[in-house]
Every structure is written in C-alpha cells, then in structure tokens.
Amino acid sequence: QDIGKLIRYFELHDEAWTESGGQRIVKTIDPSFPHDDQYARGRTLIGHGIDLFSPGTPAFLMGAEFLEDTDFGSDAPSEPEARLDWNKPSTYSNYMQAFKDMIALRTSHPALRSTAGYQINHLNDSDDILGMHRWNVNGDVLLVVIGLNNSDKFNYHIGFPQAGVWREVFNSQASVYGGTGLGNGGMITTTSIIKDGYANSAFITVPKMSVIVFQWSPEDVNLDGTSDLYDMALFQRCVAGGSDCSVDADFDNDSNVDADDWAYVGPRVLGPGQ
C-alpha cells in the first residue's frame, strides 16, 4: 500500500454530523460552553499535529483551526447560528497560530513530505508518549514526540536518530500558543547512550498534551541556536585542523572532517548551490 496516498484526519464532517450522533470534537472533550478548556485545546492540537506530521495527506474540518463548535447536519442549528463564528479567529488567535505554524512546517520541511521516510521509534504505553522519526534521502531528519499524558514528564529518556544538536522547532504547549510554556529551551544536545535502537539519546521535557518537533541541526556548530556565517567560520577552522576546533564537524560520520562535510552543511547555512 502506498502510504503517501492516505488521507489522514482527526475530525471531518461525518464526525460532526448530528444525525449520526456526532458533534464537534471540542464539545466531546469539553461539554461545557464555550468548549475551550485546556483539554479541548491540548488534545485537538495533538490530533491535528499527528495528521500534519505523519506520512500521507492531512485534512481537517473548516473551523477546527479556531476551535469552532458548530455542528453539521439537519439537526444542527439553523441559519444564522449554523455559520462559522468569525469572531473566533481573534478570540483564539494563539491557538490558530499553532495551526499556522504546524502547516508551515509541514509544507516547508522536506522530511515531512507525504512519501518521506517514517518510523515509530518510541512507544511507551505506560507514560503515553510516542516518538516518530521522519527523514528524507538528502539527510533532513526530524523527531516528532507526542505527549498524550495529562501530566508533564521531566528528564524523559528517548532515542535520537543522529548525534549532536537538535532544535525544538515546534512545541504545541509554547506560551505563544496559549500553552503552559514548558519545553526544552529551543534545543537539546544528544549523548552517546543507546536508546530505542539508536546510538544517541537525550533526556527531554515532554509537556502534558503536547506535540514537539525536533530538527537535527548539525550545522549549528557553535550551539547558539542559529545557522550562520559564524558556524561556517568555525567549521572552516575544523577542516583546516585548527587547534581551537572544539566541536564535532564530522557531519557524515566517516571519521574525517573534509569537503564532504562542507557539501552537507554548506547549503544548510548559505542556501542551495553554495
């Protein structure tokens, strides 16, 4: 089966169709008006995040991006109550921003293409935490961590597919999205401890009801959270064998720091073709 042809969704019209006993998922999670408690917000972002960051084509019901609670079907409210509430994009602008950022990441990152590689590399039923490795043939690598628990997990041990620096490029519980603000400070660095079948791992924070995306960023050689010319300068000193090279610049893991490593890291800092 071609997984790239799958349509993935957390909620569509049939689920919100009143005649079949359905309703908007936010009402199922939080029955009390206005259906926007921490569980409605957190769990729906998990559902849509899994769809957006998994192989296949994601879909979602109109209004889901701003916590719409109006149902569908002949038993749903009549006009004008059946219309989408266009005040909600402002009311829930932080939630909507999370949607925008997930979609932007999905459409911009090569490792999230519908047919890009994937593997469920971590599954913990006791703590309700899932890890999904996404990658492509050009060396772009992501780790998606799903926290299904209703409590925060600290110093949580999970395997990472590559050694080095991983940026926290999305966290659904970030304060900018109206979340708790708990996270990993924007990046983590792995250690050489075997976990989940990988030679490298890290101890991370997994906020309750969260979707976290880590991006492997070996080009950030000075660990300042950005990939820029300062990283290139340090990398060049490493290639030249400079005594002040204090980082691991062997990005292709062939035990040599050379032009092949530049071929990997150069386009990621300077852009394609550089």
Contacts in CASP RR format, 6 or more apart in sequence:
PFRMAT RR
TARGET T0000
AUTHOR 0000-0000-0000
METHOD contacts of the structure
MODEL  1
QDIGKLIRYFELHDEAWTESGGQRIVKTIDPSFPHDDQYARGRTLIGHGI
DLFSPGTPAFLMGAEFLEDTDFGSDAPSEPEARLDWNKPSTYSNYMQAFK
DMIALRTSHPALRSTAGYQINHLNDSDDILGMHRWNVNGDVLLVVIGLNN
SDKFNYHIGFPQAGVWREVFNSQASVYGGTGLGNGGMITTTSIIKDGYAN
SAFITVPKMSVIVFQWSPEDVNLDGTSDLYDMALFQRCVAGGSDCSVDAD
FDNDSNVDADDWAYVGPRVLGPGQ
2 115 0 8 1.000
3 55 0 8 1.000
3 56 0 8 1.000
3 114 0 8 1.000
3 115 0 8 1.000
3 118 0 8 1.000
4 55 0 8 1.000
4 56 0 8 1.000
4 57 0 8 1.000
4 114 0 8 1.000
4 115 0 8 1.000
5 56 0 8 1.000
5 57 0 8 1.000
6 55 0 8 1.000
6 56 0 8 1.000
6 57 0 8 1.000
7 56 0 8 1.000
7 57 0 8 1.000
7 59 0 8 1.000
8 50 0 8 1.000
8 51 0 8 1.000
8 54 0 8 1.000
8 56 0 8 1.000
8 57 0 8 1.000
8 58 0 8 1.000
8 59 0 8 1.000
9 51 0 8 1.000
9 58 0 8 1.000
9 59 0 8 1.000
9 60 0 8 1.000
9 61 0 8 1.000
10 25 0 8 1.000
10 44 0 8 1.000
10 47 0 8 1.000
10 48 0 8 1.000
10 50 0 8 1.000
10 51 0 8 1.000
10 60 0 8 1.000
10 64 0 8 1.000
11 24 0 8 1.000
11 25 0 8 1.000
11 44 0 8 1.000
11 60 0 8 1.000
11 61 0 8 1.000
11 64 0 8 1.000
12 59 0 8 1.000
12 60 0 8 1.000
12 61 0 8 1.000
13 61 0 8 1.000
13 72 0 8 1.000
14 20 0 8 1.000
15 22 0 8 1.000
15 25 0 8 1.000
15 61 0 8 1.000
16 22 0 8 1.000
16 23 0 8 1.000
16 24 0 8 1.000
16 25 0 8 1.000
16 61 0 8 1.000
16 71 0 8 1.000
16 72 0 8 1.000
17 71 0 8 1.000
17 72 0 8 1.000
17 73 0 8 1.000
18 71 0 8 1.000
18 72 0 8 1.000
18 73 0 8 1.000
18 74 0 8 1.000
18 75 0 8 1.000
18 76 0 8 1.000
19 73 0 8 1.000
19 74 0 8 1.000
19 75 0 8 1.000
22 71 0 8 1.000
23 71 0 8 1.000
24 35 0 8 1.000
24 68 0 8 1.000
24 69 0 8 1.000
24 70 0 8 1.000
24 71 0 8 1.000
25 44 0 8 1.000
26 35 0 8 1.000
26 36 0 8 1.000
26 40 0 8 1.000
26 44 0 8 1.000
26 67 0 8 1.000
26 68 0 8 1.000
26 69 0 8 1.000
27 35 0 8 1.000
27 69 0 8 1.000
27 71 0 8 1.000
29 35 0 8 1.000
29 37 0 8 1.000
29 39 0 8 1.000
29 40 0 8 1.000
29 43 0 8 1.000
29 44 0 8 1.000
30 36 0 8 1.000
30 37 0 8 1.000
30 39 0 8 1.000
30 40 0 8 1.000
33 69 0 8 1.000
34 69 0 8 1.000
35 67 0 8 1.000
35 69 0 8 1.000
36 67 0 8 1.000
36 92 0 8 1.000
38 179 0 8 1.000
38 209 0 8 1.000
39 150 0 8 1.000
39 209 0 8 1.000
40 67 0 8 1.000
41 67 0 8 1.000
41 95 0 8 1.000
41 178 0 8 1.000
41 179 0 8 1.000
42 172 0 8 1.000
42 173 0 8 1.000
42 209 0 8 1.000
42 210 0 8 1.000
43 209 0 8 1.000
44 64 0 8 1.000
44 67 0 8 1.000
45 95 0 8 1.000
45 98 0 8 1.000
45 99 0 8 1.000
45 172 0 8 1.000
45 177 0 8 1.000
45 209 0 8 1.000
45 211 0 8 1.000
46 146 0 8 1.000
46 147 0 8 1.000
46 148 0 8 1.000
46 172 0 8 1.000
46 209 0 8 1.000
46 210 0 8 1.000
46 211 0 8 1.000
48 58 0 8 1.000
48 60 0 8 1.000
48 64 0 8 1.000
48 99 0 8 1.000
48 102 0 8 1.000
49 102 0 8 1.000
49 172 0 8 1.000
49 211 0 8 1.000
50 146 0 8 1.000
50 211 0 8 1.000
51 58 0 8 1.000
51 59 0 8 1.000
51 60 0 8 1.000
52 58 0 8 1.000
52 102 0 8 1.000
52 103 0 8 1.000
52 105 0 8 1.000
52 106 0 8 1.000
52 112 0 8 1.000
53 102 0 8 1.000
53 105 0 8 1.000
53 106 0 8 1.000
53 112 0 8 1.000
53 132 0 8 1.000
53 134 0 8 1.000
53 142 0 8 1.000
53 144 0 8 1.000
53 211 0 8 1.000
53 213 0 8 1.000
54 118 0 8 1.000
54 132 0 8 1.000
55 114 0 8 1.000
55 115 0 8 1.000
55 116 0 8 1.000
55 117 0 8 1.000
55 118 0 8 1.000
56 114 0 8 1.000
56 115 0 8 1.000
57 114 0 8 1.000
58 106 0 8 1.000
61 68 0 8 1.000
62 68 0 8 1.000
62 84 0 8 1.000
63 84 0 8 1.000
63 88 0 8 1.000
64 99 0 8 1.000
65 89 0 8 1.000
65 95 0 8 1.000
65 96 0 8 1.000
65 99 0 8 1.000
65 100 0 8 1.000
66 88 0 8 1.000
66 89 0 8 1.000
66 91 0 8 1.000
66 92 0 8 1.000
66 95 0 8 1.000
66 96 0 8 1.000
66 99 0 8 1.000
67 88 0 8 1.000
67 92 0 8 1.000
67 95 0 8 1.000
68 84 0 8 1.000
68 85 0 8 1.000
68 88 0 8 1.000
70 76 0 8 1.000
70 77 0 8 1.000
70 81 0 8 1.000
70 82 0 8 1.000
70 83 0 8 1.000
70 84 0 8 1.000
70 85 0 8 1.000
71 77 0 8 1.000
76 82 0 8 1.000
89 96 0 8 1.000
94 176 0 8 1.000
94 177 0 8 1.000
94 178 0 8 1.000
94 179 0 8 1.000
95 177 0 8 1.000
95 178 0 8 1.000
97 176 0 8 1.000
97 177 0 8 1.000
98 172 0 8 1.000
98 174 0 8 1.000
98 177 0 8 1.000
101 170 0 8 1.000
101 177 0 8 1.000
102 170 0 8 1.000
102 172 0 8 1.000
102 211 0 8 1.000
105 112 0 8 1.000
105 169 0 8 1.000
105 170 0 8 1.000
105 213 0 8 1.000
106 112 0 8 1.000
109 140 0 8 1.000
109 142 0 8 1.000
109 215 0 8 1.000
110 116 0 8 1.000
110 136 0 8 1.000
110 138 0 8 1.000
110 140 0 8 1.000
111 117 0 8 1.000
111 134 0 8 1.000
111 135 0 8 1.000
111 136 0 8 1.000
111 139 0 8 1.000
111 140 0 8 1.000
111 141 0 8 1.000
111 142 0 8 1.000
112 134 0 8 1.000
112 142 0 8 1.000
113 136 0 8 1.000
116 134 0 8 1.000
116 135 0 8 1.000
116 136 0 8 1.000
117 134 0 8 1.000
117 135 0 8 1.000
117 136 0 8 1.000
118 132 0 8 1.000
118 133 0 8 1.000
118 134 0 8 1.000
118 135 0 8 1.000
119 132 0 8 1.000
119 133 0 8 1.000
120 130 0 8 1.000
120 131 0 8 1.000
120 132 0 8 1.000
120 133 0 8 1.000
121 131 0 8 1.000
121 132 0 8 1.000
121 133 0 8 1.000
121 143 0 8 1.000
121 159 0 8 1.000
121 161 0 8 1.000
121 196 0 8 1.000
121 197 0 8 1.000
121 198 0 8 1.000
122 129 0 8 1.000
122 130 0 8 1.000
122 131 0 8 1.000
122 145 0 8 1.000
122 158 0 8 1.000
122 159 0 8 1.000
122 196 0 8 1.000
123 130 0 8 1.000
123 131 0 8 1.000
124 130 0 8 1.000
127 149 0 8 1.000
127 153 0 8 1.000
127 156 0 8 1.000
128 147 0 8 1.000
128 148 0 8 1.000
128 149 0 8 1.000
129 145 0 8 1.000
129 146 0 8 1.000
129 147 0 8 1.000
129 148 0 8 1.000
129 149 0 8 1.000
129 153 0 8 1.000
129 156 0 8 1.000
129 158 0 8 1.000
129 206 0 8 1.000
130 145 0 8 1.000
130 146 0 8 1.000
130 147 0 8 1.000
130 148 0 8 1.000
131 143 0 8 1.000
131 144 0 8 1.000
131 145 0 8 1.000
131 146 0 8 1.000
131 158 0 8 1.000
132 143 0 8 1.000
132 144 0 8 1.000
132 145 0 8 1.000
132 146 0 8 1.000
133 141 0 8 1.000
133 142 0 8 1.000
133 143 0 8 1.000
133 144 0 8 1.000
133 161 0 8 1.000
134 141 0 8 1.000
134 142 0 8 1.000
134 143 0 8 1.000
134 144 0 8 1.000
135 141 0 8 1.000
135 142 0 8 1.000
135 161 0 8 1.000
139 264 0 8 1.000
140 216 0 8 1.000
141 161 0 8 1.000
141 162 0 8 1.000
141 215 0 8 1.000
141 216 0 8 1.000
142 213 0 8 1.000
142 214 0 8 1.000
142 215 0 8 1.000
142 216 0 8 1.000
143 158 0 8 1.000
143 159 0 8 1.000
143 160 0 8 1.000
143 161 0 8 1.000
143 166 0 8 1.000
143 213 0 8 1.000
143 214 0 8 1.000
143 216 0 8 1.000
144 211 0 8 1.000
144 212 0 8 1.000
144 213 0 8 1.000
144 214 0 8 1.000
145 158 0 8 1.000
145 204 0 8 1.000
145 206 0 8 1.000
145 210 0 8 1.000
145 211 0 8 1.000
145 212 0 8 1.000
145 213 0 8 1.000
145 214 0 8 1.000
146 210 0 8 1.000
146 211 0 8 1.000
146 212 0 8 1.000
147 153 0 8 1.000
147 206 0 8 1.000
147 207 0 8 1.000
147 208 0 8 1.000
147 209 0 8 1.000
147 210 0 8 1.000
147 211 0 8 1.000
147 212 0 8 1.000
148 209 0 8 1.000
149 206 0 8 1.000
149 208 0 8 1.000
149 209 0 8 1.000
150 208 0 8 1.000
150 209 0 8 1.000
151 208 0 8 1.000
152 180 0 8 1.000
152 182 0 8 1.000
152 205 0 8 1.000
152 206 0 8 1.000
152 207 0 8 1.000
152 208 0 8 1.000
153 205 0 8 1.000
153 206 0 8 1.000
154 205 0 8 1.000
155 203 0 8 1.000
155 204 0 8 1.000
155 205 0 8 1.000
156 203 0 8 1.000
156 204 0 8 1.000
156 205 0 8 1.000
156 206 0 8 1.000
157 193 0 8 1.000
157 195 0 8 1.000
157 201 0 8 1.000
157 202 0 8 1.000
157 203 0 8 1.000
158 195 0 8 1.000
158 196 0 8 1.000
158 201 0 8 1.000
158 202 0 8 1.000
158 204 0 8 1.000
159 190 0 8 1.000
159 195 0 8 1.000
159 196 0 8 1.000
159 197 0 8 1.000
159 198 0 8 1.000
159 200 0 8 1.000
159 201 0 8 1.000
159 202 0 8 1.000
160 166 0 8 1.000
160 190 0 8 1.000
160 198 0 8 1.000
160 200 0 8 1.000
160 201 0 8 1.000
160 202 0 8 1.000
160 214 0 8 1.000
160 216 0 8 1.000
161 198 0 8 1.000
161 200 0 8 1.000
161 216 0 8 1.000
162 190 0 8 1.000
162 200 0 8 1.000
162 216 0 8 1.000
162 218 0 8 1.000
163 190 0 8 1.000
163 192 0 8 1.000
163 199 0 8 1.000
163 200 0 8 1.000
163 248 0 8 1.000
164 189 0 8 1.000
164 190 0 8 1.000
164 200 0 8 1.000
164 216 0 8 1.000
164 218 0 8 1.000
164 248 0 8 1.000
165 187 0 8 1.000
165 188 0 8 1.000
165 189 0 8 1.000
165 216 0 8 1.000
165 217 0 8 1.000
165 218 0 8 1.000
165 220 0 8 1.000
165 223 0 8 1.000
165 225 0 8 1.000
166 187 0 8 1.000
166 188 0 8 1.000
166 189 0 8 1.000
166 190 0 8 1.000
166 202 0 8 1.000
166 214 0 8 1.000
166 215 0 8 1.000
166 216 0 8 1.000
166 217 0 8 1.000
167 186 0 8 1.000
167 187 0 8 1.000
167 214 0 8 1.000
167 215 0 8 1.000
167 217 0 8 1.000
167 220 0 8 1.000
167 225 0 8 1.000
168 183 0 8 1.000
168 184 0 8 1.000
168 185 0 8 1.000
168 186 0 8 1.000
168 187 0 8 1.000
168 188 0 8 1.000
168 212 0 8 1.000
168 213 0 8 1.000
168 214 0 8 1.000
169 213 0 8 1.000
169 214 0 8 1.000
169 215 0 8 1.000
170 211 0 8 1.000
170 212 0 8 1.000
170 213 0 8 1.000
171 181 0 8 1.000
171 183 0 8 1.000
171 184 0 8 1.000
171 207 0 8 1.000
171 210 0 8 1.000
171 211 0 8 1.000
171 212 0 8 1.000
171 213 0 8 1.000
172 179 0 8 1.000
172 209 0 8 1.000
172 210 0 8 1.000
172 211 0 8 1.000
172 212 0 8 1.000
173 179 0 8 1.000
173 180 0 8 1.000
173 181 0 8 1.000
173 182 0 8 1.000
173 183 0 8 1.000
173 207 0 8 1.000
173 208 0 8 1.000
173 209 0 8 1.000
173 210 0 8 1.000
174 181 0 8 1.000
174 183 0 8 1.000
175 181 0 8 1.000
180 207 0 8 1.000
180 208 0 8 1.000
181 207 0 8 1.000
182 205 0 8 1.000
182 207 0 8 1.000
183 205 0 8 1.000
183 207 0 8 1.000
183 212 0 8 1.000
184 204 0 8 1.000
184 205 0 8 1.000
184 212 0 8 1.000
186 225 0 8 1.000
187 217 0 8 1.000
187 220 0 8 1.000
187 223 0 8 1.000
187 225 0 8 1.000
188 202 0 8 1.000
188 204 0 8 1.000
188 214 0 8 1.000
189 202 0 8 1.000
189 223 0 8 1.000
190 200 0 8 1.000
190 201 0 8 1.000
190 202 0 8 1.000
191 200 0 8 1.000
191 201 0 8 1.000
191 202 0 8 1.000
192 199 0 8 1.000
192 200 0 8 1.000
193 200 0 8 1.000
193 201 0 8 1.000
194 201 0 8 1.000
195 201 0 8 1.000
204 212 0 8 1.000
206 212 0 8 1.000
217 225 0 8 1.000
217 227 0 8 1.000
218 251 0 8 1.000
218 264 0 8 1.000
218 265 0 8 1.000
219 227 0 8 1.000
219 231 0 8 1.000
219 251 0 8 1.000
219 265 0 8 1.000
219 266 0 8 1.000
219 268 0 8 1.000
219 269 0 8 1.000
220 226 0 8 1.000
220 227 0 8 1.000
220 231 0 8 1.000
221 231 0 8 1.000
221 234 0 8 1.000
221 235 0 8 1.000
221 238 0 8 1.000
221 247 0 8 1.000
221 249 0 8 1.000
221 265 0 8 1.000
222 230 0 8 1.000
222 231 0 8 1.000
222 234 0 8 1.000
222 247 0 8 1.000
223 247 0 8 1.000
224 230 0 8 1.000
227 268 0 8 1.000
227 269 0 8 1.000
228 269 0 8 1.000
229 269 0 8 1.000
231 265 0 8 1.000
231 269 0 8 1.000
232 266 0 8 1.000
232 269 0 8 1.000
232 270 0 8 1.000
234 245 0 8 1.000
234 247 0 8 1.000
235 249 0 8 1.000
235 261 0 8 1.000
235 262 0 8 1.000
235 265 0 8 1.000
237 244 0 8 1.000
237 245 0 8 1.000
238 245 0 8 1.000
238 247 0 8 1.000
238 249 0 8 1.000
238 257 0 8 1.000
239 249 0 8 1.000
239 257 0 8 1.000
239 258 0 8 1.000
239 259 0 8 1.000
239 261 0 8 1.000
239 262 0 8 1.000
241 257 0 8 1.000
249 257 0 8 1.000
249 261 0 8 1.000
249 265 0 8 1.000
250 256 0 8 1.000
250 257 0 8 1.000
250 261 0 8 1.000
251 261 0 8 1.000
251 264 0 8 1.000
251 265 0 8 1.000
252 260 0 8 1.000
252 261 0 8 1.000
252 264 0 8 1.000
254 260 0 8 1.000
266 274 0 8 1.000
267 273 0 8 1.000
267 274 0 8 1.000
END
